[in-house]
Each structure stands twice: as C-alpha cells, then as structure tokens.
Amino acid sequence: MIRDLQRVYKQQEAILEEILYYSKGTEAEYSARRSLQQLDEECREAFRTFEHGKEELSELVNESERARDQAEEDLLWLRKKEQEEKEDKDGKI
C-alpha cells in the first residue's frame, strides 16, 4: 500500500514538473508550483501518518508478545505446582 502511494505521488510530481517545464512565466507555472508544494506537504503528512501507525503497531505487537510470554511463564509455574502437589500427595500414601 505504501509503495502504491509512493508511486502515485511520483506520477503526480512528474506531471506537475512537466507542466512547470512547458509553462514558464505563465499562470499555469505558478499554479503548478503551488500544486507541487501542496503535493509535497500531503506526501510528507501521509508518510508521517504511516510511520506513526507503524510505531503504534510495533508497540501493540511488543505488548502482545510480553503478555504471551507472561502467560507461558504462569502456565509453567502452575504445572510445576500441580506436579509438586501430586508428588506430595503420592508420597503421603
């Protein structure tokens, strides 16, 4: 998805650059410059948003991994306790 977005921005930029080249000194040149600046700002904002989402996703993955690790440790501890209780019970018989 991000690659598609990059490709679209590059295509738009190429078109606007061509308009700039062929319209020097005209209103179309100024309009193309404004559009290029706006496109650049939109591109930067989109990638900032993407990076922010990527960071949040990474943090969620880390939290999930920590929770899974804790659950595994708790399960091992419970099994150990059950085994100890069983051995104690078997030793008393």
C-alpha positions in Angstrom: 0.0 0.0 0.0 2.7 2.5 0.9 4.5 1.6 -2.3 1.4 2.3 -4.3 1.1 5.7 -2.5 4.7 6.5 -3.3 4.1 5.6 -7.0 1.1 7.8 -7.2 2.9 10.7 -5.6 5.8 10.3 -8.0 3.5 10.2 -11.0 1.7 13.4 -9.9 5.0 15.0 -9.3 6.3 14.1 -12.8 3.2 15.5 -14.4 3.5 18.8 -12.4 7.2 19.0 -13.2 6.4 18.7 -16.9 3.7 21.4 -16.6 6.3 23.6 -15.0 8.8 23.0 -17.7 6.4 23.9 -20.5 4.6 26.8 -18.8 7.5 29.0 -17.7 6.3 32.5 -16.9 2.6 31.8 -17.1 -0.1 31.4 -14.6 0.0 27.7 -15.2 3.6 27.7 -13.9 2.5 29.3 -10.7 -0.4 27.0 -10.3 1.8 24.0 -10.9 4.3 25.3 -8.3 1.5 25.6 -5.7 0.3 22.2 -6.6 3.8 20.7 -6.2 4.1 22.3 -2.8 0.7 21.0 -1.8 1.6 17.6 -3.1 4.9 17.6 -1.1 3.0 18.5 2.1 0.4 15.8 1.5 3.1 13.3 0.8 5.0 14.2 4.0 1.9 14.1 6.1 0.9 10.7 4.6 4.3 9.2 5.4 4.3 10.7 8.9 0.9 9.1 9.5 2.2 5.8 8.1 5.2 5.9 10.4 3.1 6.8 13.4 0.8 3.9 12.7 3.8 1.6 12.2 5.2 2.6 15.6 1.8 2.0 17.3 1.5 -1.4 15.6 5.0 -2.3 16.7 4.2 -1.4 20.3 1.0 -3.5 20.2 3.0 -6.4 18.9 5.5 -6.0 21.7 2.7 -5.8 24.3 1.1 -8.9 22.9 4.5 -10.8 23.0 5.1 -9.7 26.6 1.6 -10.9 27.6 2.1 -14.2 25.8 5.5 -14.7 27.5 3.9 -13.9 30.9 1.1 -16.4 30.2 3.6 -19.1 29.3 5.6 -18.5 32.4 2.4 -18.6 34.5 1.3 -21.8 32.9 4.7 -23.4 33.6 4.6 -22.3 37.2 1.1 -23.8 37.6 2.2 -27.1 36.1 5.2 -27.2 38.4 2.9 -26.5 41.4 0.5 -29.2 40.3 3.3 -31.7 39.9 4.7 -30.8 43.3 1.3 -31.2 44.9 0.8 -34.6 43.1 4.2 -35.8 44.3 3.5 -34.6 47.8 0.1 -36.4 47.7 1.7 -39.6 46.3 4.4 -39.5 48.9 1.9 -39.5 51.7 0.0 -42.5 50.6 
